């Protein structure tokens, strides 16, 4: 119990010290090099549009220290208050904002609304950009302006690659570039990145490329029997005989390559920017999914216009993204099937076309109006080729056939700076979401009843969704600010939630957006989720917002028709795992985020020292149905660190504290996880053209289970028969976190 109290007591002490300690009062002393700065900026008397209310922005300086430590872009957001990560593949974890994740968030990469084209959501939006290519990231939690996107209820994440660069007038050609490489000991992970720009004062050409790969990682100790023992009398039923050590996390390997080419042209106040992107992931294992990614290829075309006029700013964008995705079993997973099938191939193709236009109109020094319209056309085919001569033949299984999901949106937003102290933001957004899909079929006659019922149903759906946001900021002086707001946000079901149709156990096990090991089937009767969120942020800081700060944000969200799950009747329960159907239930989430920073010492013989802390708590329950806990709620957690800046060196010692997870979803048999504490060390040195980053994560090599890591099905029989096989680890083991890893990265500019 002591550990469960430690995060709150330490974070509250940190926060109160930042507020009451006279050493952090504004004394006019310039900040020492390396001192922390607030991620958000509140400027007293600013004009409308200068700052985004209720947001946290990470610039390149904040992102760069983590780029050598991870190949997962979502993990760059781990220090943002209220943000956690849902475990998945090594480059594909899903961000969670205050208990809401995946499609409940609006995630845009370079302005594109990307969609995960997979029944297990193995290719989420942030997996399509390498961490080394992220120039900035902005997070809106809960009360997000309607201009930042719709069809979501939890918040918005905007990730941008670096803006195009041009030569200065009269400078001649600009030629610059950057090259980097990293190595991480756990999993023998390594990678490299390269970018180069050639530009005049009118035209800019930029190329960037990166590669990252890793073997399976190891936990901080044995979490399962060493050497998975296959039974000799049933050896012919398996297509893999690989044995794994007790601390090796099966199906956690990956390889990813990304390339992009940018062409930008500017004239006066006008810019046209074309980006071409290509990604190839030849393999990525998933320790909490029954399948692995065996290929993922994506091509992107993204054309943007931005211009400034006397009346304000205009931006327009069109984009096209095409994904070809394949799943099967990598070598750590064996396949149980009486027909000796050579695996279970599953293919997905997604085609995503979008357009958006937005105008920011300055009506006066007080008033700014944003008007916009968006369109997105999405097509999805998900089919499973026949395999072997048994239950997965002779037909191709059509999981989603010609799935269609089109969005038409328009919004208006008014931001007003009434006085130097008061700013307001109100917005209204309407979206029409049209969905449909074609007829389906199963492998054989055993799927006929489900397929016939689905094909005979009216599958077309049209949702008319309304979003409303109202937010106000009060800045009584240079050292305080208060933001409070309300948002009504709406999200329509995705194609897998509405249109997956088979109640066959094997087919349901292939539909899992949560990583919990259970099987799911869709529901044509699903209604859109409607979330009502209220929150307030109390912000104390020094006058320059550079020396110290404390922010406290309580929030409450009520969701009508939250898309949850219920157990199917008449289905076989295999050990801990169950079969579920997506259903609507009302739910509520509430919690608070606390963050703060303050100087411990300035300009000593050992440099300057700054303390930083982030604490988050969220609780989620259904208010209809069984009153169950919501799935994948991050327990009380905190990150506390001390940062030392001396000369060109920056050193950080960080403690990550996580309480035990005991409030779990009973309907899903969610796994409880114990509390833990981790120590991480990071150091960097910056020369004029070279930057070196080194660090040690999980210094003491602790064995721990990340609360949002899901159920471990990373090796052995991931498609089991109705009873467990002797020697196979018990189903229901949580995915362990990574053990100690030592890493180093270097970046050279030229």
N, C-alpha and C positions, 0 to 999 in steps of 0.2 A: 504493500500500500504506500510505502514511502515514495517509490518511484512515481506513482500516479499523482502524487501531490507536487513532486519536484518541478515539473514544467510551469505550473501556474505560479508557484511561490517565487521561482526565479524570474519569470517574466514580469510579474507584478512588481517585484523589487526593482528590476531594471527600469520599468516604466516610471515608478514613483521617484527613483533616483534621478531620472532625466528631468522630471518636472520640478523637484524640490531642491536639487543640489545647486547651490549658488555658483559653483564653478562653471556651470554651463549657461549662466546668464549671458545675455548679449553684452559684450564688453568692447566691441569694435575691433577685436583682434582678427586679422585675416586667418582663414583656415589653413592648417598645416597641410603639406602635400600628402595625399592619400586619405585624408579624412572623408568619412562617408557623407553623402548628400541625400536629401530626400528624393524619392523616385517620382513624386508628384510635386507640382509647383503651384502655389496659390499666390497670385500677384494682386495686391490691393489696388483697386482702381483700374484694372486691366480692361481693354476693350473686348467685346464679345468675340469669341473664337480663338482668343490667345491661349487658353488652357481648356482641356476637356474635363468637365466635372466627373467625379466618381471614377477615376481611372488611375492606373499605375503604368508608367512608361519605363521600359528598360532600353537604354541606348547602347551603342557599341561598347563603351567603356564598362558598363555593367555586365554585358554578356560575355565579353572576351575571356575573363578568368575561368569560366566554366567550360569553354569550348574544347579544351584539351582533356577534360574529365569525362566527357560524354559524347556519344554519337546519336543521342536521342534528343531531338530538338525540343520536345515537350518538357524535358527535364531542365531546360534553361529557365523555366518559370517557377522552379521549386521554392525560391525565396520570396515569391509574391504572396502577401497575406491572403489566406483563404484558398490557395491553389494547392492541390495534391495531384498525384498521378495514379491512374489505374494501370496495373501491370499488363504487359502484352509482350511483343517481341522487342529485341534489343534496340531497334530504331523506331518503334511504333507505339510507345505508351500513350495513353489518352489523358489529356488534362481534365481535372475535376475542379469546378469552382463551387465551393460551399455545398458539397454533396451532390451536385448535378454535373453530368459528364456526357461525353460522346455527342450524339446528335442534339442533346439538350443545350449545347453551346453553339454559338455561331463562330466558326473559325475560318478566317480568311488569310490566304497566303498571297501576297502581292495583289490584293484586291479580288482574288478569285475565290468563289464559294466552292471549295472542293468537297467531294462526297466519297465516303468509304464504299468501295465496290466489292463487298465480301460479306458472306453470311456470318463471319466471325469478326468483322471490322478490323481486319489485319492491316489495312492501308488507310489509316486516318489522315486527315489533311496535313498535320504537321510532319508526317513521315515523308512528305514530298519536298522538303527543303532541308539541306544539311545544316547542322549547327554553325559551321564556319561561314555560311552564307547569310546568316541572319544579321541584318543591320540594326533593326529595332523591333521591339515587341510591346504591344499595348494591351492591357487587360481591363475590361469593364466588368465588374462583378454585380450581378443581380439587377440593379437599376441601370440598365444600359440605354443610351439614347437610341431612338428609333432609327436614326440615320446610320447607325453602325451595323444594322442588319436585323432581320426578322426570322421567323420560323425557328425560334429558340426560346428557352425560358430561364436559362441559368446565367447568361452573360455572353460577352463577346471577346474574342482574342484576335487581334490584328497583328500579323507578322509580315515584315517587309524586308526584302533584300536591300543592300545599299543602293542609294539613288545614283543615277548616272552622273558622271563627272565630265566637265568640259575644261578646256584650256582657257585661261584668262585672255581677254582682248590684247592682241599684240604679243602674246607670249610665244606663239608658234605651237608646234605639236606637243601634246601632253602624252608621255609614255610612262606608265607606272604599273606595278604589279605586286603580287604577294604570293609567297609559297610557304607552306607549313607541313608539319608532320607530327604524329603523336604515337606513343606506345603506352599501353596499360597492361600490367602484369597479369591480372586476373582474366583468364580467357585468352591470353596472348593476343589482345586486341591491338590493332595497328591501323593507321590510315594516313592519308596525305591530302592536301588541297592546293590548288593553284588558281590564281586569277590574274588577268592582265587587262589593261585599258589603254586604248589608243584613241586620242581625241583632239579635235580642233576646238575653236570657240563655238562652232555650230553643230558638229557631228561627233558622236561618241560611240565607240565600239568596245564592248566588254565581253570577255570569255571567263567562265569559271568552271572548275571541275573538282570533284572530290571523290574519294573512295574510303570506305571503312569496312573492316571485317573483324570477326572475333570467333573463337571456338566457344564451346560451352564454358560458362563461368562456374566457379566453385563457391559453396556457401562457407560460413565460418565454422563448420563442423558437420559430422554425419547427421543427416536428417531422415535417412532411410537405410534399409539393409544394404551393405556393400555387395556389389556383384549380383545383379538381378538374375535369379536362378530360373532358367526356363526348364520346364519339365520334359525330359527326354522322350517320353511316350507321346507327347503332343508337339514335338519339335517341328514336324512337317507343317503345322498350322501357322508358323511364323515366317516372316520374310526378313527377320533381323535376329542376329545372335550376339549383338554387342552387349557387353557387360559394362556397367558404369560404377565408379567408386561411390561410396556412401555420401560424399560431400559434393559430387558433381550434379549440377542441375541440368537434366536432360532437355534437349530441344531449346537451348538458349543461344545457339550459334547464329551468326548472320553475316551477310555481305551485301553492301549497298554501294552503288555508284550513281552520281548525279552530275549532269552537265547542263550548262545554260549559256546562251548567247544573247547579248543585249545590244540593240541598235537604238540610239536616241538622237533626235534632231530638235534643235531649239531655234527660235527666232523671236527676238524681243521677249514678250511675256508669254510665249506659247512653247509647249513641249509636246513632242510625239515620241512615245517610248514603246518599242516592240521587244518582247522577251520570248525566246524559244527555249523550252526546257525538255530534258530527256532524263528519265530515271530507269535504272535496271537493278532489281534485287533478285539475283539468281536463287537465293535461298534465305530464309529467316525462320528459325524455330520458335515455337510458342509453347512454353512449359505449362500454360493454363488452358490450352486448347487441344482437342483431340486430333486436329490436323496441323500441318505446317505449310508455310508458304514455299512453294517450289519454283515460283517465278512470278515476278511482277514488273511489267513494263508500262511506263507512262510517258506520253508525249503531251506537251503543253504549248499553246500559242496564246499570248497575252498582249493585246494592243491597247494602249492608253493615250488619251489626250488630256492635257491640263493647260489651262490658260487663265490669265488674270485680265480683268476688264475694269473699267471705271466703276461698275456696279458691284464687283466682287469676283468670285472665282467659279470656273466651270471645269468639271471633270467628266470624261466619258470613257467607258471601257467595254471591250468585247473580248471574250476568251473562249477557248476550246480545249478541253482536256479529254484524253482517251486512255483508258486503262485496260490492260489485258492481264488477268490475274489467274494463277493456277495454285491449287492446293493438292497435297498428297501427304505421304508420310516420309519424313527424313529418317536417317538410320537409327535414331534412338527409339523410335516407336514401331512396335510390331502390330500386325493386323490379324485379328482373329476372324476367320471366315471359313466355313466348311467347304467352300468351293475352291479354296486355294487361289483366290484372286490376287493378281499382281498389284496390290494397293487399291486405293479408291480415288481415282482422279476426279477433281472438281474444278470446273472452269467458270470464270466470270469475265464479262466484258461490260465496261461502263463508258458511256459517251455523255459528256457534260458540256453544254453550250450555254454561255451566259452573256448578258449585256447589262450595263448600268450607266445612268447619267445622273449627275448631281450638280446643283448650283447653290453656292453660298452667296446670298444677296445681302449686302450691307445697306440697310435702309437708313441708318443714322449711326451716330457714335454710340447710341444705346442699343440698337436693335439689329440683330442678324437673323435672317430667315434661311433655312436650308430646305430645298425642294429636291425630290429625287424620284426616280423610277427604276425598277430592276426587273429583269426577266431571266429565268433559268429553265432550260429544257434538259431533262435527264432521262437517259434510256439505259436499261440494265437487262442483260441476259445472264442467267445463272443456270448452268446445265452440268450434269454429271455423266460422262460417257460410261457406257457399259463396261464392266470389268469381270473377267473370268466367265464361268459357266453356271454359277449358282444364283443366289438371290439378287445380284447386281447385274442381271442380264435378262433378256437380250436387248432391251430398249435403252435409249438415253433417258436419264431422269431429268425432266424439265422442272427445276425448282422455281424459277421465275422466268417466264417466257415473255419477252417484249414488255418488260416492266416500264411504266411511264410515270414520271413525277415532274410536273411543270409548275412553276411558281410565277405569278404576276404580282408585282408589288408597287405601291406608291406611298410616299410619306411627305409630311410637312413638319418642320421643327422651328420653333422660335426661341432664340436665346436673347435675353435682355439684361443689360447691366444698369439696373434702376438707379443705383447710387454707387459710390465707391465701395460700399459695404455689402450691397445686395445684388446677387445675380440669380436669375431664374432660367429654367430650361423646360419647355413643354413640347411634346411631340405626339403626333398621331400617325399610325401606319396601318394600311390595309393590305392583306395578301390573299390572293386566291390560289389555292393549291389543288391541282387536278391530278388524279392518280387513276391508273388502270393497268391491266395486265392481260395477256392472252391465255389460251387454254394450256393445260399442263398434262403431263403423263408421268407414270412411275416406271421403274425398271421392268415390272411384270404385272401379272394379274393381282398380286397381293395388295397393290396400291390402287386398284380400280375404284373401290368404293369412295375413297377420299377424293380422287381425281374427278370422278363423275360429279360428285356433289359440288366441288369447287367450280368446275366448268359450267355447271348449270346455274350458278349464282350470278347475280348482277355485281360485277366487280368494279365498275366505275364509281369513283368517289370525288366529290368536289367540296372543299372546305373554304369557308369565308372567315378569315381570321383577322382580329383587330388587336393592335398593340397601342398602349398609351404609356407615356412616360412624363412624370412631373417631378422636377428636382429644383432645389433652391440651395444657394450657398450664402452664408452670412459670415462676413469677415469684419469683426468689430475692431480689430487693430492689426498691427504687423506681426503679432505672435500667436494669433488664434484664428481658427476658422471652423465653421460647422456646416456640414452638408447633410441634408435630409431629403428623402424622396420616396416616390411610389412608382411602381411599374406594373402594368398588366401585359404579360407576354404570352404568346400562343405558339405551340408547335404541333404540326400534323405528324402522324405516324410515318416512319420510313417504310420503304417497300418490304423489308423483311418482317417488320411487325405486323403489317396488314396482309401480306400475300403469301407467306410460306404456308403450305397447305397439308402436308403429310403428317399423320399421327403415328407413323411407323417409328419405332424406337431408334433405328439407325439414322433415319432422315432427320429426326428431331435433334439428335446429338450433333448434327452438323450445323445447327442454327444456334449460335450462342454469342451474344453481344457483350456478355458480362464476365466471361472467364471463370464461371463457377462450376463447370463440369456438368451442368444439367442440360437437358434437351428442351427445345422450345418449338412451338407451332404458332403461326400467325392467327389473326382474328379480323375478319372483314368488318366487324361491327365496331372497331375501335373509333373513338372520338378524339379530336385534338386535345392536347393538354393546355390548360389555361392557368397560368401562375400569377398570383398577386403577391408582390414583394414590397415590403417597407424596410428602410434602413436609414441609419444616421451615422455620420462620421464626425468625431470630435478630434480636432487636430490642434496640438500645441507645438510651437517651434520657435526658434530664434528669428529675429527680424530678417536675416538674410537667408534663412532656411538652408543653412550649411553646417551649423555646429551641433545642434541637438533637435530632437523631435519626438513626439509621442502621438500615436493615432489609435483610437479605439472605435470599432465599428460593430455595433450590434445589428442584427437583421432577423427578419421573419418572412417566410414564404409559405403561402397556402396554394396548393395545386389542385384545381378541379380536374378530374379525369386523368390523373397521373397514370402513365402506362406501366403497370406492374405485372404480376403473374399470379396464376392460381394453378394448383395441381390438377392434372387430368384424372378423371375417374376411369377405372378399368385398365390402367396401364401398369406395367411391371416396374417396381422400384428396385434398382440395382444398387445394393449397399447404400451409400449415402446419397447417391445421385437420383434425381427425380425427373419426371416429364411435366412440363409446364406449358400453359397457354397464356399469351399476352392478354391482359384485361385492363380495364379502366377502374381505378380506385382513387378516392380523394386522399391527399397526403399533406403533411406539413413538415417544414424544415426550419430550424432556428439555430442561432449560434452567435458567435462573436469572433472578430479578429483584432489582435493587438500587435502593434509594431512600434519600435522605438530605437533610437540611437543617440549616443552622447559621448563626448570625449572623456577619456580616463586620465590622459596626460598629454601635454603639448611640448614639443621641442625639447625633449630630454636627451641625454646622451645616447639613449637607445631608441630615439625616434618619438613619434606620436602614436598614441594608443586610442582606439575608438571601440566602444561596445555597441553591439547590434543585437536585436532580438525580435523574433516573430512568434506569436502564439495564435493558434486557431482551434476553434471548437465548433462542431456541428452535430446536430441531433435530428434524425429524420424518422417519422412514423406515418403509417397509413391511418386515416381517420374514418375510413369505411372498410367494410370487409372484416378481416380478422384483427385489425389494429396492430399488425405486425410492424417490426422495425424495417425501415428501408434498407436495401442492399448497398453494400460498399460505402458506408459512412466512415470517414476517417475519424478515429478517436482523437481525444485531446493530444495536441502535439506542439512542440516548440523547437525553434532553432536559435541558439544563443552563441554568439561569437565575439572574439576580440581580434581586432585588426591592428597590426603594427605597420607603420610606414616610416622607413628610415632610408634616406637617400633614394635610390631607384628601386629599392626592394619593398615589396608589400607581402606581409606574412599574415595568415589567418589561422586561428585555432577555433574550430566550431564543434559544438555539442548538439546532437540531434536527439531529442527526447520524445518518445511516443508511448502513450498509455496503452494498456491492454484493451483489446476490442472484445467487449462482452455483449453489447447491444447488437445482436445479429438478426438477420432475416431467417425466421423459422421456416417459412414456406420454401426457401431455397436450400435449407440445411447449410447456411453460411458458416464458415469455419471461424472459430474464435482464435485470436492470436494474443500472445503474452506481450507485456510491456518490454521496452528495451531502450538502451542509450548507446549512441555511437559517437566516436570522436573522429573528426576529419581535420586534416592539416593541409593547407595550401600555401604556396609561395610563388611569387613571380618577380622577375627583374626585367625592366624595360630600358633598352638602349635606344638610340635614335632610330635605328632601322630594324632592330631585332628584339623580339620578346621571348622570354623563356618562362614556361609554367611547369611547376612540379608539385606533386602532392601525394598524400596517402589518405585513402578513404577507408573507413572502418579500421582504424589503427590497431585495435586490440583483437581483430579477427573474430568478432562476436557472431554467434549463430542467432539469427533473428528471422522473424516472419513478417514481411511487410503487410500491413492490414488490407491493402487494396490489391494484393498480388494474385488473388484467386486461388483455385484448387490446383494442386499439382497433378497433371496427367502428362508429364513430359517424356515418359519412357514406358516401354513395355506395351501392355495390351490396352490401347486407348479406345478400342471398340470391343468391350468385353462381352462374354456370354452372360447368362443370368446369374452365375455364381462366380465368386472370386476364385482365382487359381492359386494354389499353394506357392509360396515364394514371391508372389507379386506384392509390392507395398500396398498397404491398406489405402483404399480410395478415401479421400477426404483430407489428405495431408496438404497443408498450405504451402505455397511456393516460397522458399526461403530467399532472403535477400542476399546480396553479393558479399562475400567475405573480403578480407583485406586485399586492396589493390594499390599498387604504386604506379604512378603515371608521370609522364613527362611529355611536354609539347613545345615546339619551337616554331616561331613565325618570323619570316624575313621579308621585309619590304624592299622593293627595288624600283 
